[in-house]
Amino acid sequence: PPSAPVREAVEAAATLLQVRPDFAHAQARLMPRPGAFVERLLALEVGQVPAAARPRLRRFLGSAAEEGQCEATPPAAEASTAVAVALRGWVCALLRHEAAALEVEMAAECISCTPAMQAAVECICDLHGLHEVEEDLRGALLMADRFSRDAAAAGAAEEEEGEDEEVSELQDKASMVRRLVGLMEEGLKAAAKEVPKLQEGLAEPSPHADFGRRHEEVPDQLHALRDPEAPKGPHTVHAHALVRATLLISKPAVVQSAGADKGALLGEVIKSIGELYAKIQDAAIDKQAEGVTPAPDVTEAEWEQCKALVGGINGKALAQASRSFSTWHEWLSKVAELHSAKAGLLSKRNAAKQAKEQLLAINKQLDAAGLDSPFSLALMHSVAQAAKDAGQPLRRSQLCWVLERAKGDERVAISLATSQASARRALPVLRDPSLLSNFDVSAVTPAMARRVKETLSSVEALQTHLAELSALDEEAGEAVGRRVGERPQVGDTVLVLSSRDDEASRFVGMAGRLEEDDGSSQPFLVLFPSGGDYENQTWWFYEGEIEASELLAGIAEPIEHGSEATGEEGGEEGGEGEEEGEEE
């Protein structure tokens, strides 16, 4: 077998080559013949280092790798062979180059451009579906560019997807086992509470159920059972069962030797009932012992026989014959119940221990699968699930990249991940603006158009273009009384463009009058004077959800009911009221 340094170095190289980092798997995939491994290493381009390599190799590189400062030569303790030294140096050199390239990429990203150019880029992105990306638009484009290039390596992607499925199965299994452990622990808590209560009932019985005080009466009553001339009642068979059940757990050897000889068993109990009681009672109330063991040679099979006998005894028949027998039966029943509770508790503890060991093993498998990441599995799962729900599932390398870019912010990471379809549409146009000639104008939504206008309004140099757009809007019957982006004033007729509140979606496209602007996060109170069921209703809207409109001015006056507006009754005679008003 290879030495530990060689194994670690080969698995690290396999990670860079996008092969599962397992020595046996890497050996089969990368070393099918002499020299094949070296050929694969030399063929890897420095720009093909997978995005997930650095987090996967965090432990291999040590803490210095987190800052991109790994040494080409490992410590002496790890340099056991020249192969390990060479491979480790190759891995570290590629990762240093990848870190430097990333710094260059980030620096290029930060190069300033003119406000007009930036606004133009944002407008193109908005028109291609990125209008809802509030933060890190550059990150969305960088991610689309990065992984559209990575997608060219189809074989590597298939390998990674296979690993992702394996990791996903492990995560699902870990989640299931974790829930199982939680349920087991709840069961353990309940069982652990039951045992002390049963022991307390045995240690401090009520006076009428205290077999400790009545067991001395048992020998005299058992003598009557041995006397052939003594009358036998229905309790006799139950008393013999009680004798046998007691000896089964306290002196099992006596039961085995006596066999079916009831007289021998009666004689043993008559002779040593005090000893038998003490052995069973002490074993039952022992709080340190995991089980109930009155005799060292008692087995679970004998306990089961004892419980069967005790369960088949008619307590009422015993109580009619002898109070001592009845108390004896109640006491032994509690002992049997305690044994079952302790046995169940022990079984649950063992099962919970096995489940925890299984969970630990699964977590180790996850670590071995390359999920040694600075981000929690819960965060990774949440972002991956959100992307999957949006129809844009992420490979592990993409997930690691987006979390690094978002600095662990779940909201930003999800926004980046779910915007990739739009980013991939916008990216070719940004590279080649001539592609705008094929742009489908019918796909532009009002929200996209509004966002473009807002972007243009922030750049002074583009005000001419904005004025042209406003003129076109006016020709189309969509003129506004204020410049796009300007805050509506109280009394303005406004048009509802959108609403993030589902209940207010019924007002979208309707005109109303702005009644109040309280300056809060949801500042605009709009009155809707017409609209059937919505007549004279009001609703609060956020900024950007309404827009002032001169074209619609005057149609949003509140409707008043009564004699002044519709005649004396305001109902059927409304027409006459209007005519009279006109004549005056």
Buried (B, 14 or more C-beta within 10 A) or exposed (E): EBEEBBBBBBBBBBBBBBBBBBBEEBBEBBBEEEEEBEEBBEEBEEEBBBBBBBBBBBEBBBEEBEEBBBBEEBEEEBEBBEBBBBBBBBBBEBBBBBBEEBEEEEEEEEEEEEEBEBBBBBBBBBBBBBBEBEEBBBBBBBBBBBBBEBEEBEEBBEBBEEBBEBBEEBBEBBBEBBEBBEEBEEBBEEBEEBBEEBBEBBEEBEEEBBBBEBBEBBBEBBEBBEEEEEEEEEBBBBBBBBBBBBBBBBBBEBBEEBEEEBEBBBBBBBEBBEEBBBBBBEBBBEEEEEBBBBBEEBEEEBBBBBBEBBEEBBBEBBBBBBBBBBBBBBBBBBBBBBBBBBBBBEEBBEBBEEBBEBBEEBBEBBEBBBBBBEBEBEBBBBBBEBBEEBEBBBBBBBBBBBBBBBEBBBEBBBBBBBBBBBBBBBBEBBEEEEEEEEEEEEEBEEBBBBBBBBBBBEBEEBEEBBEEBBEEBEEEEBBBBBEBBEEBEEEBBBBBBBBEBEEBEBBEEBBBBBEEBEEEEBBBBBBBBBBEEBEEBEBBBBEBBBBBBEBBBEEBEEEEEEEEEBBEEBEEBBEEBEEEEEEE
